[in-house]
Amino acid sequence: MRDAAQNQNDAPSGTRHAADLPSPPLFGSKSIAEVFTSSAASLGIPGFTNHLSLPSAQRVCVILADGLGRSLLKQKASHTPFIRSVLAGGQRSVPQWIDSAFPSTTAASLASLGTGLPAGQHGMVGYDVLDPAQDKVVNLLGNWDPQVDPAQWQPHATVFERLASELDVVTVSLPQFGNSPMTQAALRGSRFVGGTTLHARTAAAAEAMSGGGRSLMYFYVNELDKAGHRYGCQSDRWEHQLEELDSTVKRLSATLPAGTTILLTGDHGMLDVPESQRIDYSADESLVAGVRHTAGEPRMVHLYLEPDATDSHRESLLAAWRRRFGERIWAFSRDEAVEAGLFGTVRPEVAPRIGDVMIAARDTLALYDTRRARPASLEVVGQHGSLTKAEREVPLLCFAAAGRKGKRG
C-alpha cells in the first residue's frame, strides 16, 4: 500500500489543461452529481440517466459520510470490517469511486449531489465566496448571509423537487439542518426526519422506509468530518468515528427493508496539515497586492481583484504566488479554471463569484488571510478543498440491505 504522503500529494492522472491543472471532475459520468440522478433512474423514474450503472431498485438509501475520502478508507480498512466485506462482495458494475465537486468542499459537493449539476451551474463555488451584488464575501455553509436568498443563489430544481410527485423522498439528518439555508439552496424538496445521534438517525431511517412503494432516502453523517477538522484524519478520534460509521452502515443494512439498495459515498476527502504549514499569506504584501477580497478555503483560495485591475496585474499576482510557493501550489486564473472545466459549464451569473485568481494547494499546505480568518480556524488540522486525489476522490459502495431477520423476501 502506498503511504499517506504519496496519496495526498498525487494529482489525478489524465490530460493536463491550462496552468498545468489536473483533469476536471468527471461531471456527467462519474461524479457526486450523478449519485441522486442515477438513483432516480434505478428507481424507474423517467427523465433521469443511470450513469453509475446502479441496479434496478424499489428503494435506495444514499449514505453521505462527510469527509470520507477514498484514500483514507483504503488506509484505514482495518477499522471498517463491515465496509470491507461490502468492498469484497458489492455490485461490481458500479464504480467503486467517484469525483467530488470542485472545490472539494461540502457546499459545492452537497449542491452537486442535490441538483445533479456542477458548481458552475448551481453556483455554490466555495466555502465562502464573493456575492457580487453586495460586493461582500458570503458563507455558503453554516453562517449564511441573511441578505442572500438561497433559492435565488441556487435557482435550479433539486433532484428531490423533481422526484417529490413520483415517490417518497426523505432526508435523515441532524435536526439543525432541517430548514437551514444550505438545505434550502441545495437539498430542498424532501420529507425531513431529524436525529441527534447516529443511533437515533438509524432508527428514524428504518421507520421512515418501513412503508411500501418506491422511495429515495438521503442519510447524512457529519461526525467523521468534525473529528477530522479538530483532531486530524490520522487521529484516534477520527478512527473511532470511522468505526462508528462502519457500525451505522451495518445497522442500516440490517434494519432497512431487505433488498434496499444502499450507497455509501462522501462529499470530499481530507488530509492533515501540520501547524508549521498553516501559513498567513496576507503577511506578504506581494501576495495580496491589488486584491479587494479574499475567500475560499485554506487549500483553495479565491482572490478577487480591484475593479480597475488589468490583465497585467493579474499575471503579476500569479507570478508572485508562483515565486513564493513554486510546485507546492497550482496558481491559475478564473478563465483558466473555466477553460479547464473545473466548475463544469459556468452560468454568466456564477462567473463573478469565482476568484479572479485561484490558489490550490498541492501538498500539506494551508493558506490563511489572518485579516479575516477567525483565530480558531488556524487550529484546524484536517483540511480539504483542493485538487489532490486525497481530497477529490470519494468512495461509492453499492450493496443490497439484508433486512431484519425473518423478514427477507
C-alpha positions as CSV (number, residue, x, y, z in Angstrom):
1,M,0.0,0.0,0.0
2,R,1.3,3.5,-0.8
3,D,1.9,5.7,2.1
4,A,-0.4,8.7,3.1
5,A,2.1,11.3,1.9
6,Q,2.2,9.8,-1.6
7,N,-1.6,9.5,-1.8
8,Q,-2.2,13.1,-0.7
9,N,0.4,14.7,-2.9
10,D,-0.6,13.0,-6.2
11,A,-2.7,14.9,-8.7
12,P,-5.3,12.9,-10.6
13,S,-4.0,11.4,-13.8
14,G,-5.3,12.4,-17.2
15,T,-4.8,15.1,-19.8
16,R,-3.3,18.3,-18.5
17,H,-5.1,21.6,-19.0
18,A,-4.4,25.3,-18.6
19,A,-1.8,26.2,-16.0
20,D,-0.8,22.5,-15.8
21,L,-4.1,21.8,-14.0
22,P,-5.3,18.3,-13.3
23,S,-8.2,16.8,-15.2
24,P,-11.6,18.2,-14.2
25,P,-14.2,16.3,-12.2
26,L,-15.9,13.6,-14.1
27,F,-19.2,15.5,-14.3
28,G,-21.9,13.7,-16.4
29,S,-20.3,10.3,-15.9
30,K,-18.6,9.5,-12.6
31,S,-19.0,12.3,-10.0
32,I,-21.1,13.1,-7.0
33,A,-23.5,14.9,-9.3
34,E,-24.6,11.6,-10.6
35,V,-25.5,9.8,-7.3
36,F,-29.1,11.0,-6.9
37,T,-29.8,11.2,-10.6
38,S,-28.6,7.6,-11.1
39,S,-30.6,6.6,-8.1
40,A,-33.7,8.1,-9.6
41,A,-33.1,6.3,-12.8
42,S,-32.6,3.0,-11.0
43,L,-36.0,3.6,-9.4
44,G,-37.5,3.8,-12.8
45,I,-38.3,7.5,-12.9
46,P,-38.4,8.9,-16.4
47,G,-36.0,11.8,-17.3
48,F,-33.0,10.5,-15.4
49,T,-30.0,8.6,-16.7
50,N,-28.3,5.8,-14.7
51,H,-24.7,7.0,-15.4
52,L,-23.4,4.9,-12.4
53,S,-25.0,1.6,-13.6
54,L,-26.9,1.2,-10.3
55,P,-29.1,-1.9,-10.1
56,S,-32.9,-1.6,-10.5
57,A,-34.5,-1.0,-7.2
58,Q,-37.7,-0.1,-5.3
59,R,-35.8,1.7,-2.5
60,V,-32.5,3.5,-2.4
61,C,-30.7,4.8,0.7
62,V,-27.8,7.1,0.0
63,I,-25.4,7.5,3.0
64,L,-23.3,10.6,2.7
65,A,-20.4,10.5,5.1
66,D,-19.0,14.0,5.2
67,G,-15.2,13.8,4.9
68,L,-14.9,10.2,3.8
69,G,-12.2,10.1,1.1
70,R,-11.3,7.1,-1.0
71,S,-7.6,7.1,0.1
72,L,-8.5,7.4,3.8
73,L,-10.9,4.5,3.6
74,K,-8.2,2.4,2.0
75,Q,-5.6,3.4,4.6
76,K,-8.0,2.7,7.5
77,A,-9.5,-0.5,6.2
78,S,-8.8,-2.4,9.4
79,H,-11.3,-0.1,11.2
80,T,-14.2,-0.9,8.9
81,P,-14.8,-4.7,8.9
82,F,-18.4,-4.4,7.5
83,I,-17.5,-1.9,4.8
84,R,-14.5,-4.1,3.9
85,S,-16.9,-7.0,3.4
86,V,-19.0,-4.8,1.1
87,L,-16.0,-3.9,-0.9
88,A,-15.3,-7.6,-1.3
89,G,-18.8,-8.5,-2.4
90,G,-20.6,-5.4,-3.6
91,Q,-22.1,-4.6,-7.0
92,R,-19.2,-4.9,-9.4
93,S,-20.9,-3.0,-12.3
94,V,-20.9,0.1,-10.1
95,P,-17.7,2.2,-10.0
96,Q,-16.1,2.0,-6.5
97,W,-15.0,5.6,-6.5
98,I,-16.3,8.9,-7.9
99,D,-15.1,12.6,-8.0
100,S,-16.3,15.2,-5.6
101,A,-17.3,18.6,-7.0
102,F,-14.7,21.3,-7.3
103,P,-13.7,22.8,-5.0
104,S,-13.6,19.6,-2.9
105,T,-15.7,21.2,-0.1
106,T,-19.1,20.4,1.4
107,A,-21.1,23.4,0.0
108,A,-20.0,22.6,-3.6
109,S,-20.3,18.8,-3.4
110,L,-23.7,18.7,-1.5
111,A,-25.1,21.1,-4.0
112,S,-23.9,18.9,-6.9
113,L,-25.4,15.9,-5.1
114,G,-28.7,17.7,-4.6
115,T,-29.1,19.2,-8.0
116,G,-27.2,16.8,-10.3
117,L,-25.2,19.8,-11.6
118,P,-21.6,21.0,-11.5
119,A,-20.7,24.1,-9.4
120,G,-20.7,26.3,-12.4
121,Q,-24.4,25.7,-12.7
122,H,-25.6,25.6,-9.2
123,G,-23.4,28.5,-8.1
124,M,-22.1,27.0,-4.8
125,V,-18.5,27.6,-5.9
126,G,-16.7,27.5,-2.5
127,Y,-17.0,27.6,1.3
128,D,-17.2,31.3,1.2
129,V,-17.2,33.4,-2.0
130,L,-17.9,36.9,-3.3
131,D,-21.5,38.0,-3.6
132,P,-21.1,40.5,-6.5
133,A,-24.5,42.1,-5.7
134,Q,-23.2,43.2,-2.2
135,D,-19.5,43.4,-3.1
136,K,-19.1,41.2,0.0
137,V,-17.8,37.8,0.8
138,V,-20.6,35.4,2.0
139,N,-20.5,32.0,3.6
140,L,-22.4,29.2,1.8
141,L,-22.4,26.7,4.7
142,G,-23.1,27.3,8.3
143,N,-23.0,31.1,8.5
144,W,-25.3,32.0,5.6
145,D,-25.6,35.7,4.9
146,P,-29.2,37.0,5.7
147,Q,-29.2,39.1,2.5
148,V,-28.6,36.1,0.3
149,D,-31.8,34.2,-0.8
150,P,-30.9,30.5,-1.1
151,A,-33.5,29.9,-3.8
152,Q,-32.1,32.8,-5.9
153,W,-28.5,31.9,-5.3
154,Q,-29.2,28.3,-6.5
155,P,-32.3,28.6,-8.7
156,H,-32.3,25.1,-10.3
157,A,-34.8,22.5,-9.2
158,T,-33.2,19.9,-6.9
159,V,-33.5,16.2,-7.6
160,F,-35.8,15.9,-4.6
161,E,-38.1,18.5,-6.1
162,R,-38.2,16.7,-9.4
163,L,-39.0,13.4,-7.6
164,A,-41.5,14.5,-4.9
165,S,-44.6,13.8,-7.0
166,E,-43.2,10.4,-8.1
167,L,-42.1,8.7,-4.9
168,D,-41.4,9.1,-1.2
169,V,-38.3,11.3,-0.8
170,V,-36.9,11.6,2.7
171,T,-33.8,13.1,4.4
172,V,-32.5,11.8,7.7
173,S,-30.0,14.2,9.2
174,L,-29.3,16.4,12.2
175,P,-32.3,18.5,13.3
176,Q,-30.5,21.8,12.8
177,F,-30.2,21.1,9.1
178,G,-33.9,20.6,8.5
179,N,-34.5,24.1,7.1
180,S,-31.0,25.5,7.0
181,P,-30.2,27.9,4.2
182,M,-27.8,25.3,2.8
183,T,-30.7,22.8,2.7
184,Q,-33.0,25.4,1.1
185,A,-30.4,26.0,-1.6
186,A,-29.2,22.5,-2.5
187,L,-31.4,19.8,-0.9
188,R,-34.9,21.3,-0.7
189,G,-37.9,19.2,-1.5
190,S,-37.7,16.1,0.7
191,R,-39.6,15.0,3.9
192,F,-37.2,15.7,6.7
193,V,-36.6,13.4,9.7
194,G,-34.1,14.6,12.4
195,G,-31.9,12.6,14.8
196,T,-29.2,14.0,17.1
197,T,-27.2,10.8,17.3
198,L,-26.2,8.1,14.7
199,H,-28.3,5.6,16.6
200,A,-31.3,7.9,16.5
201,R,-30.9,8.6,12.8
202,T,-30.6,4.8,12.1
203,A,-33.8,4.1,13.9
204,A,-35.5,7.0,12.2
205,A,-34.3,5.8,8.8
206,A,-35.7,2.3,9.4
207,E,-39.1,3.7,10.4
208,A,-39.2,6.2,7.5
209,M,-38.6,3.4,4.9
210,S,-40.9,0.8,6.5
211,G,-43.8,1.6,4.3
212,G,-44.5,0.2,0.8
213,G,-43.8,1.8,-2.5
214,R,-40.7,3.3,-4.1
215,S,-38.5,5.6,-2.0
216,L,-35.2,7.5,-2.0
217,M,-33.5,8.3,1.2
218,Y,-30.6,10.7,1.9
219,F,-28.8,9.8,5.2
220,Y,-26.3,12.4,6.3
221,V,-23.3,11.6,8.7
222,N,-21.2,14.6,9.8
223,E,-19.3,13.1,12.8
224,L,-16.3,12.0,10.7
225,D,-15.7,15.4,9.2
226,K,-15.9,17.1,12.6
227,A,-13.3,14.8,14.1
228,G,-11.0,15.3,11.2
229,H,-11.1,19.0,11.3
230,R,-10.5,19.2,15.0
231,Y,-8.1,16.3,15.6
232,G,-6.9,15.3,12.2
233,C,-7.8,12.3,10.0
234,Q,-4.8,10.4,11.3
235,S,-6.0,10.7,14.9
236,D,-7.5,8.1,17.2
237,R,-10.7,10.3,17.3
238,W,-11.1,10.1,13.6
239,E,-10.6,6.3,13.5
240,H,-13.2,6.0,16.3
241,Q,-15.7,7.9,14.2
242,L,-14.8,5.7,11.2
243,E,-15.6,2.7,13.3
244,E,-18.9,4.3,14.3
245,L,-19.7,4.9,10.6
246,D,-19.0,1.2,9.9
247,S,-21.4,0.2,12.6
248,T,-24.0,2.6,11.3
249,V,-23.8,1.2,7.8
250,K,-24.1,-2.3,9.2
251,R,-27.2,-1.3,11.3
252,L,-28.8,0.2,8.3
253,S,-28.2,-2.9,6.3
254,A,-29.9,-4.9,9.0
255,T,-32.8,-2.7,9.6
256,L,-33.8,-1.2,6.2
257,P,-36.2,-3.3,4.1
258,A,-34.4,-6.3,2.6
259,G,-33.2,-5.6,-0.9
260,T,-32.9,-1.8,-0.5
261,T,-30.0,-0.5,-2.5
262,I,-27.6,1.1,-0.1
263,L,-25.0,3.6,-1.5
264,L,-22.1,4.8,0.7
265,T,-20.2,7.9,-0.5
266,G,-18.6,11.1,0.7
267,D,-18.5,14.8,-0.3
268,H,-14.7,15.1,-0.1
269,G,-11.6,13.6,1.3
270,M,-9.2,15.1,3.7
271,L,-5.5,15.4,4.7
272,D,-3.8,16.7,7.8
273,V,-1.8,19.9,7.6
274,P,0.8,20.5,10.4
275,E,0.7,23.7,12.3
276,S,4.0,24.8,10.7
277,Q,2.4,24.7,7.3
278,R,-0.6,26.8,8.1
279,I,0.6,30.0,6.6
280,D,-0.6,33.6,6.8
281,Y,-0.3,34.7,3.2
282,S,-1.6,38.2,4.0
283,A,1.7,38.9,5.7
284,D,3.4,39.0,2.3
285,E,2.3,42.2,0.5
286,S,3.1,40.9,-2.9
287,L,0.5,38.1,-2.5
288,V,-2.4,40.5,-1.8
289,A,-1.3,43.5,-3.9
290,G,-4.4,44.9,-5.7
291,V,-6.6,42.2,-4.1
292,R,-10.0,43.6,-3.0
293,H,-11.4,40.4,-1.4
294,T,-10.1,37.0,-0.3
295,A,-12.3,34.0,0.1
296,G,-12.5,30.2,-0.3
297,E,-10.8,27.6,1.8
298,P,-7.2,27.4,3.2
299,R,-6.4,24.8,0.5
300,M,-8.4,26.6,-2.3
301,V,-8.1,30.3,-2.1
302,H,-10.2,32.8,-4.2
303,L,-8.6,36.2,-4.8
304,Y,-10.8,39.0,-6.2
305,L,-9.0,41.9,-7.8
306,E,-10.0,45.6,-7.6
307,P,-12.4,46.6,-10.4
308,D,-9.7,48.6,-12.3
309,A,-7.2,45.7,-12.3
310,T,-5.7,44.9,-15.7
311,D,-4.6,41.6,-17.2
312,S,-1.0,42.6,-16.4
313,H,-1.8,43.0,-12.8
314,R,-3.5,39.6,-12.6
315,E,-0.4,38.0,-14.3
316,S,1.9,39.8,-11.8
317,L,-0.1,38.4,-8.9
318,L,0.0,34.9,-10.3
319,A,3.8,35.2,-10.8
320,A,4.2,36.4,-7.2
321,W,2.4,33.3,-5.8
322,R,4.4,31.0,-8.0
323,R,7.7,32.6,-6.9
324,R,6.7,32.2,-3.2
325,F,5.3,28.6,-3.3
326,G,6.6,27.1,-6.5
327,E,5.4,23.5,-7.1
328,R,3.6,23.5,-3.8
329,I,0.6,25.1,-5.4
330,W,-1.5,25.4,-8.6
331,A,-1.9,29.1,-9.3
332,F,-4.4,29.9,-12.1
333,S,-7.0,32.5,-13.2
334,R,-10.7,32.2,-13.4
335,D,-10.6,32.0,-17.2
336,E,-8.1,29.1,-16.9
337,A,-10.3,27.3,-14.4
338,V,-13.3,27.7,-16.6
339,E,-11.4,26.6,-19.7
340,A,-10.1,23.5,-17.9
341,G,-13.7,22.6,-16.9
342,L,-13.1,22.6,-13.2
343,F,-16.5,24.0,-12.5
344,G,-18.3,22.4,-15.4
345,T,-20.2,24.8,-17.7
346,V,-20.4,28.1,-15.9
347,R,-23.5,30.3,-15.9
348,P,-22.8,34.0,-16.5
349,E,-24.3,34.8,-13.1
350,V,-21.9,32.5,-11.4
351,A,-18.7,33.6,-13.0
352,P,-18.2,36.7,-10.8
353,R,-18.5,34.6,-7.7
354,I,-15.3,32.8,-8.7
355,G,-11.9,34.4,-7.8
356,D,-10.0,36.3,-10.5
357,V,-7.0,34.4,-9.3
358,M,-7.2,31.0,-7.6
359,I,-4.6,29.2,-5.5
360,A,-4.9,25.4,-4.9
361,A,-2.6,23.6,-2.5
362,R,-0.7,20.6,-4.0
363,D,0.9,19.3,-0.7
364,T,0.4,19.6,3.0
365,L,-0.2,23.4,3.0
366,A,-3.0,25.6,4.2
367,L,-3.2,29.3,3.3
368,Y,-4.9,31.9,5.5
369,D,-5.7,35.6,5.4
370,T,-5.5,36.4,9.1
371,R,-7.0,39.8,8.5
372,R,-10.4,38.0,8.1
373,A,-9.8,34.4,9.4
374,R,-11.0,33.6,12.9
375,P,-8.1,32.5,15.1
376,A,-9.8,29.2,15.7
377,S,-9.6,28.4,12.0
378,L,-5.8,28.2,12.2
379,E,-6.2,25.3,14.7
380,V,-8.0,23.1,12.1
381,V,-5.9,20.0,11.4
382,G,-7.8,18.1,8.8
383,Q,-8.2,20.1,5.6
384,H,-9.7,19.8,2.1
385,G,-10.8,21.9,-0.9
386,S,-8.1,21.4,-3.4
387,L,-7.5,19.1,-6.4
388,T,-5.4,16.3,-5.0
389,K,-6.6,12.7,-5.1
390,A,-6.8,12.6,-1.3
391,E,-9.4,15.4,-1.4
392,R,-11.4,14.9,-4.5
393,E,-11.8,11.1,-4.8
394,V,-14.6,9.6,-2.7
395,P,-15.8,6.0,-2.4
396,L,-19.0,4.7,-4.0
397,L,-20.1,1.4,-2.4
398,C,-23.2,-0.2,-3.6
399,F,-24.9,-3.2,-1.9
400,A,-28.3,-4.6,-1.0
401,A,-29.6,-4.4,2.5
402,A,-30.0,-7.7,4.3
403,G,-33.1,-6.6,6.2
404,R,-34.4,-7.7,9.6
405,K,-34.0,-11.4,10.3
406,G,-37.2,-13.3,9.4
407,K,-38.4,-10.5,7.1
408,R,-36.5,-11.3,3.9
409,G,-38.2,-11.7,0.7
